Amino acid sequence: MKFVSYPKIEDWQDLLKRPTQTVEDIEDTVKQIFSEVDSKGDEAIKKYTELFDGIKLNQLEVSNLEIKESESLVSEELKQAITLAKSNIELFHKAQRTQKIEVETTQGVRCWQEKRPIQKVGLYIPGGTAPLFSTILMLAVPALIAGCEEIVLCTPPDKKGKINPAILYTANLCGISKIYKVGGIQAIAGMTFGTESISKVYKIFGPGNQFVTVAKQLATKFNVAIDMPAGPSELLVVADDTANAAFVASDLLSQAEHGKDSQVILVSTSMDLIKDVEAEISNQLKELPRKDIAEVAIKHSKSILVKDNVEALDLINTYGPEHFIVCTKDNDFFVNGIQNAGSVFIGNYTPESAGDYASGTNHTLPTNGYAKQYSGVNLDSFMKSMTFQEISKTGIQNIGNAIELMAEAEGLQAHKNAVTLRLKSLDNE
């Protein structure tokens, strides 16, 4: 990790840059694939699946036999772990339900708000170097609780045209039957436009690499909503001498192993802690199966020494981390002061991986600084708030004149007339 000591505030912007390609570097490729999928459907999907995933597929949809076979390929221990995680995720997301809100704003004017599920949603599940079956739980569980009518799942196949059995098992456990062997840009395009096999959806969820992120952003130009621009994973840890250096190092490495374009940052007021963490990273890295990936991510990650907690908090809010771990003597200072973070993990015994898998919170979170304006996925992500109003004769008489005056002031005579006609009819009764 690159060490930076007491950086000046004017240098923070460059210091905190993410190791990502610009949209311009990727956009032309994404546009080309979108155009082909829009015009050629499955044919284009299969073409790019062969090009990027190295497999020629005759059928995109996963068969019932493949789903059934997956059950025997997943160990009982893993099934139990998935069931535990699913239970906790369900419990936390069911608690997010809100009731209908109803108010009589003026006598005879009744307004209320209710939530309705998004009817058709698409879930993108990364499956390259790490098949993220846990992401199915994070997306399918709230979608089902919300009551979404149609759920489409896309995930890339391996070189043999297979889907990881844990992905199929988890999807089946969540009641998802429409599963497609499609990854990357072509998956997002397929769900955006619809093809002979893949249904068009109204909103797309799920993390992915930089190409998937740009593809999701492009999808919004075709009347498809997205959860957020969720790209390469990132983690920031703030720690002092009260933290366990081995724990901190393990958390930093847990995100570094996601991908070569992941970024991890350690912020501390203690030089001793930074040295201890760096030594631990060096030792723990040797034992990781994904050492080659983590090493690259660590090279463009940083340890930052700051003068005090106030400066640390300012720097963290400027960065807006996807995952934020707090291990300090004064955790409350950071917990109460953090404004920009996807999800916060507090104390020595709260690893980020708990949120990734089984604590119950959602791990689909804003990256690349988008925590400054986006929330992580939650139950409301799968719902729309709709407002209703019902006005009685007394109600229109109470607010009618105000509407007429405002409409006339804006020069919208038809708006005024819609009220005037009603008021006159009541006068004639």
C-alpha positions in Angstrom: 0.0 0.0 0.0 1.1 3.5 -0.7 1.8 5.4 2.5 0.7 9.1 2.7 1.6 11.2 5.7 -0.5 14.3 6.7 -1.9 15.1 3.2 -3.0 18.7 2.6 -6.7 19.2 2.0 -6.0 20.6 -1.5 -4.4 17.2 -2.4 -7.3 15.1 -1.2 -9.0 15.0 -4.6 -6.1 13.4 -6.3 -5.2 11.2 -3.3 -8.7 9.7 -3.2 -9.1 8.9 -6.9 -10.4 5.5 -7.7 -8.4 3.2 -10.0 -11.2 3.0 -12.6 -11.3 3.7 -16.3 -13.3 6.7 -17.5 -16.8 6.2 -19.0 -15.3 7.5 -22.3 -12.9 4.5 -22.4 -15.7 2.0 -22.2 -18.8 3.7 -23.7 -18.2 3.0 -27.4 -17.9 -0.7 -26.7 -21.1 -0.7 -24.6 -23.0 1.3 -27.2 -22.0 -1.1 -30.0 -23.2 -4.2 -28.0 -26.4 -2.4 -27.0 -27.2 -1.6 -30.6 -26.6 -5.2 -31.8 -28.7 -6.7 -28.9 -31.5 -4.3 -29.7 -31.6 -5.2 -33.4 -30.5 -8.9 -33.3 -31.7 -10.2 -29.9 -30.5 -13.6 -28.9 -28.2 -13.8 -31.9 -26.1 -10.9 -30.6 -26.3 -12.2 -27.0 -24.8 -15.6 -28.2 -22.1 -13.8 -30.3 -20.8 -11.8 -27.4 -21.1 -14.7 -24.9 -18.8 -16.7 -27.2 -16.4 -13.7 -27.6 -16.2 -12.8 -23.9 -16.9 -16.0 -22.1 -15.4 -18.4 -24.5 -18.5 -20.7 -24.9 -20.9 -21.1 -27.8 -24.4 -21.6 -26.4 -27.5 -23.0 -28.2 -29.8 -22.1 -25.4 -29.5 -19.2 -23.0 -32.0 -20.2 -20.4 -30.9 -22.6 -17.6 -33.0 -25.8 -17.8 -35.0 -27.3 -15.0 -32.6 -30.3 -15.1 -29.6 -28.1 -14.4 -31.4 -26.4 -11.5 -32.3 -29.8 -10.0 -28.8 -31.2 -10.5 -27.3 -28.2 -8.6 -29.0 -29.3 -5.4 -26.8 -32.4 -5.2 -23.6 -30.4 -6.0 -23.9 -28.0 -3.0 -22.8 -29.4 0.4 -25.3 -29.6 3.3 -23.1 -27.3 5.3 -23.2 -24.6 2.6 -27.0 -25.1 2.2 -27.4 -24.5 6.0 -25.2 -21.3 5.8 -27.2 -20.0 2.9 -30.5 -20.7 4.8 -29.2 -18.8 7.8 -28.1 -15.8 5.7 -31.5 -15.8 3.9 -33.4 -15.9 7.2 -31.4 -12.9 8.5 -31.8 -10.9 5.3 -35.5 -11.6 5.2 -35.9 -10.5 8.9 -34.0 -7.2 8.3 -35.8 -6.4 5.0 -39.3 -7.3 6.2 -38.7 -4.8 9.1 -38.4 -2.0 6.4 -42.0 -2.3 5.4 -44.0 1.0 5.9 -47.7 1.5 6.3 -50.0 3.6 4.2 -49.8 7.3 5.1 -53.1 9.2 5.1 -53.8 12.9 5.9 -56.8 15.1 5.6 -54.9 18.3 4.5 -58.1 20.4 4.5 -61.6 19.5 5.5 -62.9 17.4 2.6 -59.4 16.9 1.0 -58.0 13.4 1.7 -54.5 12.5 0.5 -52.6 9.3 1.0 -49.5 7.5 -0.1 -49.1 3.8 -0.7 -46.3 1.7 -2.1 -46.5 -0.7 -5.1 -43.9 -3.2 -6.2 -42.0 -2.7 -9.5 -43.6 -5.4 -11.6 -40.5 -6.6 -13.6 -37.0 -6.5 -12.3 -33.7 -7.9 -13.6 -30.9 -9.2 -11.3 -27.3 -9.2 -12.5 -25.1 -11.7 -10.6 -21.4 -11.6 -11.3 -19.9 -15.1 -11.8 -16.4 -14.6 -13.2 -13.5 -15.1 -10.8 -15.9 -15.2 -7.9 -19.5 -16.5 -8.3 -21.5 -14.2 -6.0 -24.4 -16.4 -5.1 -24.8 -14.2 -1.9 -25.9 -11.3 -4.2 -28.9 -13.4 -5.2 -30.1 -13.3 -1.5 -29.4 -9.6 -1.3 -31.6 -8.9 -4.4 -34.1 -11.7 -4.7 -35.2 -11.6 -1.0 -36.3 -8.0 -1.0 -37.8 -8.3 -4.5 -40.0 -11.2 -3.2 -40.9 -9.3 0.0 -41.9 -6.3 -2.2 -44.1 -8.5 -4.4 -42.4 -8.0 -7.7 -44.3 -10.1 -10.3 -41.4 -11.1 -12.6 -37.8 -11.6 -11.6 -35.2 -12.3 -14.3 -31.7 -13.4 -13.3 -28.6 -13.2 -15.6 -25.2 -14.5 -14.7 -22.2 -15.4 -16.9 -21.5 -19.1 -17.8 -18.1 -20.8 -17.4 -16.0 -22.2 -20.3 -18.1 -25.3 -20.3 -21.4 -23.3 -20.5 -22.3 -24.1 -16.8 -23.5 -21.9 -14.0 -22.0 -22.4 -10.6 -24.2 -24.8 -8.7 -24.4 -22.5 -5.6 -25.8 -19.7 -7.8 -28.5 -22.1 -9.2 -29.3 -23.6 -5.8 -29.7 -20.1 -4.2 -31.8 -18.8 -7.1 -34.1 -21.8 -6.8 -34.3 -21.4 -3.0 -35.5 -17.9 -3.6 -38.1 -19.0 -6.1 -36.4 -17.6 -9.2 -37.1 -19.7 -12.3 -36.0 -17.4 -15.1 -32.2 -17.8 -15.1 -30.0 -17.0 -18.1 -26.4 -17.8 -19.0 -25.6 -14.3 -19.9 -23.0 -12.0 -18.4 -21.4 -8.6 -18.9 -22.7 -5.8 -21.2 -24.8 -8.2 -23.2 -26.8 -9.3 -20.1 -27.6 -5.7 -19.2 -28.6 -5.0 -22.9 -30.8 -8.1 -23.0 -32.7 -7.0 -19.9 -32.9 -3.5 -21.3 -34.4 -4.3 -24.7 -35.8 -7.8 -24.2 -34.9 -10.6 -26.6 -36.5 -13.9 -27.9 -35.4 -15.5 -24.6 -34.9 -12.7 -22.1 -37.8 -10.6 -20.8 -37.5 -6.8 -20.8 -37.5 -5.4 -17.3 -38.3 -2.1 -15.7 -35.3 -1.9 -13.3 -31.9 -3.6 -13.2 -30.1 -4.5 -10.0 -26.7 -5.9 -9.2 -23.0 -5.1 -9.0 -20.4 -5.8 -11.7 -17.2 -4.7 -13.3 -16.7 -1.3 -14.9 -18.2 -2.5 -18.2 -21.4 -3.6 -16.4 -21.5 -0.3 -14.5 -21.4 1.8 -17.7 -23.9 -0.6 -19.4 -26.3 0.0 -16.5 -25.9 3.7 -16.9 -26.6 3.5 -20.6 -29.7 1.4 -19.9 -31.3 4.4 -18.2 -31.4 6.1 -21.6 -33.8 3.4 -22.7 -36.4 3.9 -20.0 -34.9 1.3 -17.6 -34.1 2.3 -14.1 -31.1 0.9 -12.1 -30.4 0.5 -8.5 -27.2 2.6 -8.6 -23.9 2.8 -10.5 -22.3 -0.1 -8.5 -18.8 -0.8 -9.8 -15.6 -2.3 -8.4 -15.6 -2.9 -4.6 -14.0 -0.6 -2.1 -13.4 -0.4 1.6 -12.1 2.3 4.0 -11.1 1.5 7.5 -10.5 4.1 10.2 -8.5 2.7 13.1 -6.2 3.7 15.9 -4.1 2.0 18.6 -7.2 0.3 20.1 -7.8 -1.7 16.9 -6.5 -5.2 16.2 -4.0 -4.9 13.4 -4.5 -8.4 12.2 -8.3 -7.8 12.0 -7.8 -4.6 10.1 -5.5 -6.2 7.6 -7.9 -9.1 7.1 -10.7 -6.7 6.3 -8.6 -4.7 3.8 -7.6 -7.9 2.1 -11.2 -9.2 2.0 -12.0 -6.4 -0.4 -8.7 -6.4 -2.2 -9.4 -10.0 -3.3 -12.6 -9.0 -5.1 -10.8 -7.7 -8.2 -7.7 -6.0 -9.4 -9.6 -2.7 -9.7 -10.8 -2.8 -6.1 -9.5 -0.2 -3.7 -8.9 -0.3 0.0 -7.8 2.6 2.2 -6.6 2.7 5.8 -6.9 6.1 7.7 -5.3 6.4 11.1 -3.9 8.8 13.6 -1.4 6.2 14.6 1.9 5.5 12.7 2.4 2.4 14.8 -0.9 0.9 13.8 -0.2 1.6 10.1 3.1 -0.2 10.4 1.5 -3.2 12.2 -1.3 -3.4 9.6 1.2 -3.3 6.7 3.2 -6.1 8.2 0.0 -8.2 8.7 -1.1 -7.6 5.1 2.3 -8.9 3.9 2.0 -12.0 6.1 -1.7 -12.8 5.4 -1.4 -12.1 1.6 1.0 -15.1 1.3 -1.7 -17.5 2.3 -4.5 -16.2 0.0 -5.6 -18.3 -3.0 -6.4 -15.1 -4.8 -3.1 -13.5 -3.9 -2.4 -12.3 -7.5 -5.6 -10.4 -7.6 -5.3 -8.9 -4.1 -1.7 -7.8 -4.7 -2.7 -5.7 -7.7 -5.5 -4.1 -5.7 -3.2 -3.4 -2.7 -0.7 -1.7 -5.0 -3.1 1.1 -5.8 -4.5 1.3 -2.3 -3.3 3.6 0.4 -2.5 4.0 4.1 -3.1 7.6 5.2 -1.8 9.2 8.4 -3.9 12.1 9.7 -3.4 14.5 12.6 -6.7 13.9 14.4 -10.2 12.4 14.3 -11.8 15.5 12.9 -9.5 15.5 9.9 -10.0 11.8 9.5 -13.8 12.2 9.4 -13.6 15.1 6.9 -11.4 13.0 4.6 -13.7 10.0 4.9 -16.8 12.0 4.0 -14.9 13.4 1.0 -14.2 9.9 -0.2 -17.6 8.4 0.4 -16.7 4.8 0.8 -18.9 1.8 -0.2 -17.9 0.0 3.0 -16.7 1.9 6.1 -15.2 0.1 9.1 -14.7 2.0 12.4 -12.2 0.6 15.0 -11.3 3.5 17.3 -11.4 4.6 20.9 -14.2 7.0 20.0 -16.4 5.0 17.6 -19.4 7.2 18.3 -17.6 10.3 16.9 -17.4 8.6 13.5 -20.8 6.8 13.6 -22.6 10.1 14.4 -20.5 12.1 12.0 -20.4 10.0 8.9 -22.5 11.4 6.1 -21.3 9.5 3.1 -20.9 5.7 3.2 -22.8 2.8 1.8 -22.7 0.6 4.9 -20.9 1.1 8.3 -19.3 -1.7 10.4 -18.5 -0.8 14.0 -15.9 -2.3 16.3 -13.2 -5.0 16.3 -15.7 -7.8 15.9 -17.7 -6.5 13.0 -15.9 -7.6 9.8 -17.1 -6.3 6.5 -17.7 -9.8 5.3 -20.5 -10.1 7.8 -22.5 -7.6 5.8 -21.5 -9.4 2.6 -23.1 -12.6 3.7 -25.2 -13.1 6.8 -25.8 -10.3 9.2 -28.9 -9.2 7.4 -28.0 -5.9 5.9 -27.7 -5.6 2.1 -24.3 -5.7 0.4 -25.4 -4.1 -2.9 -24.0 -0.6 -2.2 -22.9 2.6 -4.0 -19.2 2.7 -5.1 -17.0 5.3 -6.7 -18.1 8.1 -4.4 -21.8 7.6 -5.2 -22.5 7.1 -1.5 -22.7 10.8 -1.4 -26.1 10.7 -3.2 -27.2 7.0 -3.4 -28.5 4.6 -0.8 -27.6 0.9 -0.8 -30.3 -1.5 -2.0 -33.2 -1.9 0.4 -36.8 -2.9 0.3 -37.9 0.5 -1.1 -35.5 -0.1 -4.0 -38.1 -2.6 -5.4 -41.1 -0.4 -4.8 -42.6 2.9 -6.0 -44.4 5.4 -3.8 -47.8 6.4 -5.3 -49.9 9.2 -4.0 -53.7 9.3 -4.1 -56.3 12.0 -3.3 -60.0 12.2 -3.0 -61.8 15.5 -2.7 -65.4 15.9 -1.6 -67.8 18.8 -2.5 -66.8 20.5 0.7 -63.1 19.9 -0.1 -63.2 21.5 -3.6 -65.0 24.5 -2.2 -62.3 24.9 0.5 -59.3 24.9 -1.8 -60.9 25.7 -5.2 -60.4 29.4 -5.1 -56.7 29.0 -4.2 -56.3 26.7 -7.2 -58.0 29.1 -9.6 -55.8 32.0 -8.5 -52.6 30.1 -8.8 -53.5 28.6 -12.2 -54.4 32.0 -13.5 -51.2 33.5 -12.2 -49.3 30.9 -14.2 -51.3 31.5 -17.3 -52.9 28.1 -17.4 -56.5 28.8 -18.0 -57.6 25.2 -18.6 -56.3 24.3 -15.2 -58.4 27.1 -13.7 -61.5 26.0 -15.7 -61.3 22.5 -14.4 -62.0 23.9 -10.9 -64.3 26.7 -11.9 -66.7 24.4 -13.7 -67.0 22.2 -10.6 -67.5 25.2 -8.3 -70.2 26.6 -10.5 -72.0 23.3 -10.6 -72.1 23.2 -6.8 -73.4 26.8 -6.7 -76.2 25.7 -9.0 -77.3 22.9 -6.7 
